[in-house]
């Protein structure tokens, strides 16, 4: 039976960052992540704001995180963690068909997957984004549609209006939003649209059920 000071369950940036820090502090560390596990970061087509690594894809950035952790002695177990069983001062975790013993466990499985709009999966990273402030520079001078189910989308639209040539705002669920947004130059930049949307091309088309997640979509045209 393998035994470690720390077992980390997850395959995203938080998991690898935790693993690297644990090794720096002298802890024997293992990361359990199923071969099929993917991080939201892996879907990013291009990242320009990570210091020292400009114009890198999310997939490549994750690969570098993983390689650094492995070089530092982190044991990577490519199996699904199925069950955690406390046993006194230790934990017994069923990983694949094996039992892993550890003094502590970190759950770093990332954010829950939201219910995607029809067409969103195929276009993520190819015209569809989930973060206006993260990816807004890619939309400079373009026409953008913001689809949101909560008031935070208004802030995203306000920010994008300083970059994009035009912003259309669509509600995925009813929420309060301002109606008089203007760019710094005083030109009206945001169109507030009442109909609900789904993603079907790099722009948008109509009809979708309301989503229970606080997530904003940005689609460039």
Secondary structure by P-SEA (a helix, b strand, c coil): cccccbbbccccaaaaaaaaaaaaacccbbbbbccccccccccccccccccccccccaaaaaaaaaaaaaaabbbbbccccccccccccbbbbbcccbbbbccccccccccccccccccccccccccccccccccccccccbbbbbbbccaaaaaaaaaaaacccbbbbbbccbbbbbcccccccccccbbbbcbbbbbcccccccccccccccbbbbbcc
